[in-house]
Amino acid sequence: MQVADFKSFWIKYKDILLYGCSMAACMFLLNWMELRFVVYDHAFELFIGCIALLFTALGIWLALKLSKPKVQTIIVEKEIPVLSTDHFVPDEAAIRRLDLSKREVEVLGLMAKGLSNQEIANTLFISLSTIKTHNQSLFVKLDVKRRTQAIERARALRVIP
């Protein structure tokens, strides 16, 4: 647009442009006064709202930080004796020292094969409660708390293959 075109445009629409600019200035002034009125009149509510937003954000951040699982990998090296089962001969001295009966050794062997208490009871044709009694007796004699510990201890003592 050239200068001459701008002057003719200004002359033609001067009233409309001045009216529009004055309306924009008035709207800006009114909005600014309204904002100041809201801030002064409701300063306490705005202050409390800002604190609430701050603590909400802090709570969300803290919850995410605390609920994140702390995973730590611990590597435990343990020697496991591997014995040949081809020519396995149970250590009779260990069996006598632990005071294990033949049935307990038999239950321990079936336990080592991975059979459940019910499967052991069915294999030996005895009741489930008898198997549980044998288990408890084995745990006491081998000084363990779990089946896997009992099997591991019995293998280490060469009671079962």
C-alpha positions as CSV (number, residue, x, y, z in Angstrom):
1,M,0.0,0.0,0.0
2,Q,1.4,3.4,-0.9
3,V,1.3,6.5,1.2
4,A,-1.4,8.1,-1.0
5,D,-3.6,5.1,-0.6
6,F,-3.1,5.1,3.1
7,K,-4.1,8.8,3.4
8,S,-7.2,8.2,1.4
9,F,-8.0,5.1,3.5
10,W,-7.4,7.1,6.7
11,I,-9.6,10.0,5.6
12,K,-12.4,7.6,4.5
13,Y,-12.4,5.4,7.6
14,K,-11.0,7.8,10.3
15,D,-14.1,7.8,12.4
16,I,-14.5,4.0,12.4
17,L,-10.8,3.5,13.2
18,L,-10.8,6.0,16.1
19,Y,-14.1,4.6,17.4
20,G,-12.6,1.0,17.3
21,C,-9.4,2.0,19.0
22,S,-11.2,3.9,21.7
23,M,-13.5,0.9,22.3
24,A,-10.4,-1.4,22.6
25,A,-8.7,1.0,25.0
26,C,-11.9,1.1,27.1
27,M,-12.3,-2.6,27.2
28,F,-8.6,-3.0,28.2
29,L,-9.1,-0.4,31.0
30,L,-12.3,-2.1,32.2
31,N,-10.7,-5.5,32.2
32,W,-7.6,-4.2,34.0
33,M,-9.8,-2.5,36.6
34,E,-11.9,-5.7,37.0
35,L,-8.7,-7.8,37.5
36,R,-7.5,-5.3,40.1
37,F,-10.9,-5.4,41.8
38,V,-10.8,-9.2,41.9
39,V,-7.3,-9.3,43.2
40,Y,-7.9,-6.7,45.9
41,D,-11.4,-8.0,46.8
42,H,-10.5,-11.7,46.7
43,A,-6.8,-11.6,47.6
44,F,-7.2,-14.1,50.4
45,E,-9.1,-16.6,48.2
46,L,-6.5,-16.3,45.5
47,F,-3.7,-16.7,48.0
48,I,-5.3,-19.9,49.4
49,G,-6.0,-21.2,45.9
50,C,-2.3,-20.8,45.0
51,I,-1.2,-22.6,48.2
52,A,-3.7,-25.4,47.4
53,L,-2.3,-25.8,43.9
54,L,1.3,-25.8,45.2
55,F,0.5,-28.5,47.8
56,T,-1.4,-30.5,45.3
57,A,1.5,-30.5,42.9
58,L,3.9,-31.3,45.8
59,G,1.6,-34.2,46.9
60,I,1.5,-35.7,43.4
61,W,5.3,-35.4,43.0
62,L,5.9,-37.0,46.4
63,A,3.4,-39.8,45.8
64,L,5.1,-40.7,42.5
65,K,8.5,-40.5,44.2
66,L,7.5,-42.7,47.1
67,S,5.4,-45.3,45.2
68,K,8.2,-46.0,42.8
69,P,9.5,-49.5,43.6
70,K,13.1,-49.5,44.7
71,V,14.5,-52.5,42.9
72,Q,17.9,-53.7,44.0
73,T,19.4,-56.8,42.6
74,I,21.4,-58.9,45.0
75,I,23.5,-61.7,43.5
76,V,24.2,-64.6,45.8
77,E,26.7,-67.2,44.8
78,K,26.3,-70.5,46.5
79,E,28.1,-73.7,46.0
80,I,25.9,-76.6,45.2
81,P,27.5,-80.0,45.4
82,V,26.6,-82.1,42.3
83,L,26.9,-85.7,43.0
84,S,26.7,-88.5,40.5
85,T,23.5,-90.5,41.0
86,D,24.7,-93.5,39.1
87,H,26.4,-95.2,42.0
88,F,24.9,-93.4,44.9
89,V,25.3,-95.0,48.3
90,P,23.6,-93.2,51.2
91,D,25.8,-92.3,54.1
92,E,24.5,-94.7,56.8
93,A,26.5,-92.9,59.5
94,A,24.7,-89.6,58.7
95,I,21.3,-91.4,58.7
96,R,22.1,-92.9,62.2
97,R,23.5,-89.6,63.5
98,L,20.3,-87.8,62.4
99,D,18.2,-90.7,63.8
100,L,16.2,-91.0,60.5
101,S,13.9,-93.9,60.0
102,K,13.7,-95.9,56.7
103,R,10.3,-94.4,56.0
104,E,11.5,-90.8,56.6
105,V,14.4,-91.4,54.2
106,E,11.9,-92.8,51.7
107,V,9.6,-89.7,52.2
108,L,12.7,-87.5,51.8
109,G,13.6,-89.2,48.5
110,L,10.1,-88.8,47.1
111,M,10.1,-85.2,48.3
112,A,13.3,-84.6,46.3
113,K,11.6,-86.0,43.2
114,G,9.1,-83.1,43.5
115,L,6.1,-85.1,44.6
116,S,3.4,-83.3,46.7
117,N,2.3,-84.6,50.1
118,Q,-0.8,-86.2,48.6
119,E,1.3,-87.9,45.8
120,I,3.7,-89.2,48.4
121,A,0.8,-90.6,50.5
122,N,-0.6,-92.3,47.4
123,T,2.7,-93.8,46.4
124,L,3.4,-95.2,49.9
125,F,-0.2,-96.1,50.6
126,I,-0.4,-94.2,53.9
127,S,-2.5,-91.2,55.0
128,L,-1.8,-87.6,54.3
129,S,-1.6,-86.8,58.0
130,T,1.1,-89.4,58.4
131,I,3.1,-87.8,55.6
132,K,2.7,-84.4,57.3
133,T,4.0,-86.0,60.5
134,H,7.0,-87.4,58.7
135,N,7.7,-84.0,57.2
136,Q,7.6,-82.3,60.6
137,S,9.9,-84.9,62.0
138,L,12.3,-84.5,59.1
139,F,12.3,-80.7,59.5
140,V,13.2,-81.0,63.2
141,K,15.9,-83.6,62.6
142,L,17.4,-81.7,59.7
143,D,17.0,-78.4,61.5
144,V,15.2,-76.7,58.5
145,K,11.9,-74.9,57.9
146,R,11.0,-75.7,54.3
147,R,10.9,-78.7,52.0
148,T,13.6,-77.3,49.7
149,Q,15.9,-76.7,52.7
150,A,15.3,-80.3,53.8
151,I,16.2,-81.7,50.4
152,E,19.3,-79.5,50.1
153,R,20.5,-80.4,53.6
154,A,19.8,-84.2,53.0
155,R,21.8,-84.0,49.7
156,A,24.7,-82.2,51.3
157,L,24.8,-84.9,54.0
158,R,24.5,-87.6,51.3
159,V,21.3,-89.1,52.7
160,I,19.5,-88.9,49.3
161,P,20.9,-88.7,45.8
